[in-house]
Amino acid sequence: MRKSTEKDIIHFMHISRGSLNELETALYLSLDLGYLSEDVLNQFLNKCLDCKKLLNGFIKFIERSY
């Protein structure tokens, strides 16, 4: 089996970040359609922001060590 390289890891982290952006879009649509309240939306968006910060930090860490 092939071992993941730093470049592969960074690529997958970028894909993950894109998925978070898609999730944010779905959350806003859910608000517009009345499935979520603004309070719940904001809770989810804060979690998404936390995840993005972690992903960005991990990407920078891997890039520096590459």
C-alpha positions in Angstrom: 0.0 0.0 0.0 1.2 3.5 -0.8 2.2 5.8 2.0 0.6 9.3 2.0 3.0 12.1 1.4 2.8 15.6 2.7 1.5 16.8 -0.6 -1.3 14.2 -0.5 -2.2 15.3 3.0 -2.4 19.0 2.1 -4.5 18.1 -0.9 -7.0 16.2 1.3 -7.1 19.1 3.8 -8.0 21.5 1.0 -10.8 19.1 0.0 -12.0 19.1 3.6 -12.0 22.8 3.7 -14.1 22.9 0.5 -16.5 20.5 2.1 -16.9 22.9 5.1 -17.7 25.6 2.7 -20.4 23.4 1.1 -21.8 22.7 4.6 -22.0 26.4 5.4 -24.1 26.9 2.2 -26.4 24.0 3.2 -26.8 25.5 6.6 -27.8 28.9 5.2 -30.3 27.1 2.9 -31.7 25.3 5.9 -32.2 28.6 7.7 -33.9 30.1 4.6 -36.2 27.0 4.4 -37.1 27.2 8.1 -35.3 24.0 9.2 -32.9 25.9 11.5 -33.3 28.9 13.8 -30.6 31.6 13.7 -29.3 30.5 17.1 -28.7 26.9 15.8 -27.3 28.2 12.6 -24.8 30.4 14.5 -23.8 27.4 16.7 -23.0 25.3 13.6 -21.2 28.2 11.8 -19.0 28.7 14.9 -18.1 25.0 14.8 -17.3 25.3 11.1 -15.1 28.2 11.8 -13.3 26.2 14.5 -12.7 23.4 12.0 -11.5 25.8 9.3 -9.0 27.3 11.8 -7.7 23.8 12.7 -7.4 22.8 9.1 -5.6 26.0 8.1 -3.2 25.5 11.0 -2.6 21.9 10.1 -2.0 22.8 6.4 0.5 25.5 7.4 2.3 23.1 9.8 2.6 20.5 7.1 3.8 23.0 4.5 6.5 24.3 6.8 7.8 20.9 7.5 7.7 19.8 3.8 
